[in-house]
Amino acid sequence: MSTEENETELKKASGFKPVLGLSDEPGAEPQDWRAWVGKALEGAVFDQPEPAELMELTVIVPARNEQDCLGDCLQSLVAQSEDVFALGKDWELIVVDDHSTDRTAEVARSFAGVTVLEAPKLEKGWTGKANALWTAARQARGRWLLFIDADTIHEPGNLHRAMHEAKRHKAGMLSYSPRQIVTGFAQRSLMPLVFCELAISYPPAKVSDPAQHNLAAANGQFLLVEREAYRRLGGHASVASSVLEDVELAFMAKKRRIGLRFRYADDAVSTRMYRTTAAMAEGWTKNLALLFNNTLTLALWRALDFFLLFGLPVLAALLWNARLMQHSMQWLSAGLVLAVLWVRTLIRFYARVAKSNFPLVDCLLTPLGLPLFVVLLYRSWFQHKIVKRVSWKGRSYGA
């Protein structure tokens, strides 16, 4: 049977569309992803030839108008080239210019050893990031593929350590949540709120637990995937239309028993996600409704937090003033009850925010960021559920 006939039979049998490499019918996977590494499983479809010789790692950086941050990212990466792990020999670094209108491509070409590709025309049903990553992945020569964002900064030796960590934990997919660098009042007060909710909704220990089938997460700012595992998932073509492709790949990894590990990694990588408040608002509008299923409920709870944190002291003060005028112990007692309730609310709130892994000063500012968080939660829900479109970096996508 020819390759095309084989692919047609697979489609008819299961409705599953093979995309790249080992894309056999879901449900037939071995329990351990390592059992099929390097093996051509029955029914596998290959739509591209393998390179004659594989490297240890391919690092892929999609970049669209990233001239302000790409240089620092690439500098932190190329600096990890050494005799035993030489760029161009043991690993490769690919930047995909996603139709930038600034000096992004020029910045990338200024680094020796960096391969610069141009993303093809964006076809219907694809997001720009998935299109860029898929372009490079189909040419990658690494046994491991590392997808990172252009605004990340990597600690010395991070690339080697990440591969060793994935192997040690028998993970076909390893993702890091970087240390977040924030500037300005809006970012410093809002970002810890978002990341504490993420830490609560996606606890890394449970995400990394194979028994937790319905809980998965990944951060596209640092996503390391073993080559055959990537094929098993169908590559980024399988999440072509998703605006949250990293989390969707993580769920697929859990479902297909790839082996997923996820953790907060301030020891390995840092990032400054947004340069402006407008970019931050656009970014979280795109993502919040996808990250949290109960977006409106969450918005109501955080609005209640704001009322309790700022309203209870006012009510307590009014009651105490009433006591002074009317000389009534009842008013004083009611004021004390409200004061105790406020202290309890404050402790509970900051215990929650502490899970964000942000500095203390930023965490202390978060009550002032609650109104913006509520607005963005509602805005994200509205764009996804009512308008059914979101925008990012000058492009509009169906939600």
CORVEN-V150802 format. One record per pair of residues at least 4 apart in sequence whose C-alpha atoms are under 8 Angstrom apart, sorted by the first residue. I is the first residue (numbers start at 1). J is the second residue. Records with the same first field share a line. If there is no record, write none. Layout:
I->J, J
This chain:
1->5, 6
2->6
3->7, 45, 46
4->8
5->9
6->10, 43, 45
7->11, 17, 18, 43, 45
8->12
9->13
10->14, 15, 16, 17, 18, 24, 25, 43
11->15, 16, 17, 18
14->25
16->25, 26
18->23, 24, 45, 234
19->23, 45, 47, 234, 235, 237, 238
20->45, 46, 47, 48, 231, 232, 234, 235
21->44, 45, 46, 47, 48, 228, 231, 232, 234
22->40, 41, 44, 45, 46, 228, 231, 232, 234
23->43, 44, 45, 231, 232, 233, 234
24->28, 41, 42, 43, 44, 45, 232
25->43
26->256
27->256
29->33, 256, 257
30->35, 36, 257
31->35, 257
32->257, 258, 259
33->37, 172, 229, 257, 258, 259
34->170, 172
36->40, 41
37->228, 229
38->228
40->44
48->138
51->141
53->141
54->141, 142, 143
55->89, 90, 91, 92, 141, 142, 143
56->90, 91, 142, 143, 144
57->90, 91, 92, 141, 142, 143, 144, 145, 146
58->91, 92, 93, 94, 140, 141, 142, 143, 144, 145, 146
59->91, 92, 93, 94, 145, 146, 147, 148
60->93, 94, 95, 96, 133, 136, 137, 145, 146, 147, 148
61->93, 94, 95, 96, 133, 147, 148, 149, 150
62->95, 96, 97, 98, 129, 132, 133, 148, 149, 150
63->70, 95, 96, 97, 98, 100, 104, 149, 150
64->97, 98, 99, 100, 104, 393
65->98, 100, 101, 102, 103, 104
66->70, 100, 102, 103, 104, 150, 151
67->71, 102, 103, 104, 107
69->73, 150, 151
70->74, 104, 107, 108, 150, 151
71->75, 107, 108
72->76, 153
73->77, 150, 151, 152, 153, 154
74->78, 108, 111
75->79
76->80, 153, 154, 155, 156
77->81, 153, 154
78->87
79->156
80->85, 156, 157, 159
81->85, 86, 87
82->86, 87
84->90
85->89, 90, 91
86->90, 91
87->91, 92, 93, 113
88->92, 93, 113
91->142
92->113, 114, 115, 141, 142
93->113, 114, 115
94->114, 115, 116, 117, 136
95->108, 114, 115, 116, 117
96->116, 117, 118, 119, 132, 133, 135, 136
97->104, 105, 116, 117, 118, 119, 132
98->118, 119, 128, 129, 132
99->118, 119
100->104, 105
103->107
104->108
105->109, 116
106->110
107->111
108->114, 116
109->114, 115, 116
117->136
119->131, 132, 135
120->131, 132, 135
122->126, 127, 128, 131
125->240, 241
126->130, 131, 240, 241, 242
127->131, 240, 241, 242, 243, 397
128->132
129->133
130->134, 236, 237, 239, 240, 241, 245
131->135, 236, 237, 240
132->136
133->137, 147, 236
134->138, 235, 236, 237
135->139
136->140
137->145, 235
140->145
142->227
143->226, 227, 228
144->163, 224, 225, 226, 227
145->224, 225, 226, 227
146->222, 223, 224, 225
147->220, 221, 222, 223, 224
148->152, 220, 221, 222, 223
149->220, 221, 222
151->271, 272, 273
152->221, 269, 270, 271, 272
153->269, 270, 271
154->158, 268, 269, 270
155->267, 268, 269
157->161
158->162, 268, 269
159->163
160->164
161->165
162->166, 174, 224
163->167, 224
164->168
165->169
166->170, 171, 172, 173, 174, 261
167->171, 172
169->261
170->259
171->258, 259, 260, 261
172->225, 226, 229, 258, 259, 260
173->223, 224, 225, 226, 229, 250, 253, 258, 259, 260, 261
174->223, 224, 225, 260, 261, 262
175->218, 219, 220, 222, 223, 224, 261, 262, 263
176->218, 219, 221, 222, 223, 262, 263, 264, 265, 269
177->218, 219, 221, 222, 262, 263, 264, 265, 266
178->221, 222, 264, 265, 266, 268, 269, 270, 271
179->264, 265, 266, 269, 270, 271, 357
180->270, 271, 272, 273, 358
181->270, 271, 272, 273
182->187, 188, 191, 272, 273, 274
183->187, 188
184->188
185->189
186->190, 277, 369
187->191, 277, 280
188->192, 362, 363, 365, 366
189->193, 362, 363, 365, 366, 367, 368, 369
190->194, 366, 369, 370, 372, 373
191->195
192->196, 353, 356, 357, 358, 362, 363, 366
193->197, 353, 356, 366, 369, 370, 373
194->198, 356, 373
195->199, 355, 356, 357
196->200, 352, 353, 354, 355, 356, 357
197->201, 356
198->202, 203, 291, 356
199->203, 204, 355, 356
200->355
201->292
202->206, 207, 215, 216, 217
203->207
204->208, 261, 262, 263, 264
205->209, 262, 263
206->212, 215
207->212, 215, 216, 217, 260, 261, 262
208->216, 260, 261, 262
209->260
210->254, 257, 259, 260
213->254, 255
214->251, 254
215->251
216->247, 250, 251, 254
217->246, 247, 248, 250, 251, 262
218->223, 246, 247, 249, 250, 262
219->223, 246, 247
220->245, 246
223->246
225->229, 230
226->230
227->231
228->232
229->233, 258
230->234, 235
231->235
233->238, 249, 252, 253, 256
234->238
235->239
236->240, 245
239->245, 248, 249
240->245
242->248
243->286, 287, 397, 399
244->248, 287, 290
245->249
246->250
247->251
248->252
249->253
250->254, 260
251->255
252->256
253->257, 258, 259, 260
254->258, 259, 260
265->269
266->270
273->280
274->279, 280
275->279, 280
276->280
277->281
278->282
279->283
280->284
281->285, 376
282->286, 391, 392
283->287, 392
284->288, 376, 380
285->289, 376, 377, 379, 380, 383, 390
286->290, 380, 390, 391, 392
287->291, 380
288->292, 295, 376, 377, 380, 381
289->293, 294, 295, 377, 380, 381, 384
294->298
295->299, 377, 378, 381
296->300, 377, 378, 381
297->301
298->302, 377
299->303, 373, 374, 375, 377, 378
300->304, 374
301->305
302->306, 370, 373, 374
303->307, 370, 371, 374
304->308
305->309, 345, 349, 370
306->310, 311, 367, 370, 371
307->311, 312
308->312, 342, 345
309->313, 342, 345, 346, 367
310->314
311->315
312->316, 338, 339, 341, 342
313->317, 338, 339, 342
314->318
315->319, 335, 338
316->320, 334, 335, 336, 338, 339
317->321, 335
318->322
319->323, 331, 332, 334, 335
320->324, 331, 332, 335
321->325
322->326, 327, 328, 331
323->327, 328, 329, 330, 331, 332
324->328
328->332
329->333
330->334
331->335
332->336
333->337
334->338
335->339
336->340
337->341
338->342
339->343
340->344
341->345
342->346
343->347
344->348
345->349
346->350
347->351
348->352
349->353
350->354, 363, 364
351->355
352->356
353->363, 366
354->358, 363
358->362, 363
359->363
360->364
361->365
362->366
365->369
366->370
369->373
370->374
371->375
372->376
373->377
374->378
375->379
376->380
377->381
378->382
379->383
380->384
381->385, 386
382->386, 387, 388
383->387, 388, 389, 390, 399
384->388, 389, 390, 399
385->399
388->398, 399
389->396, 397, 398, 399
390->396, 397, 398, 399
391->395, 396, 397
392->396
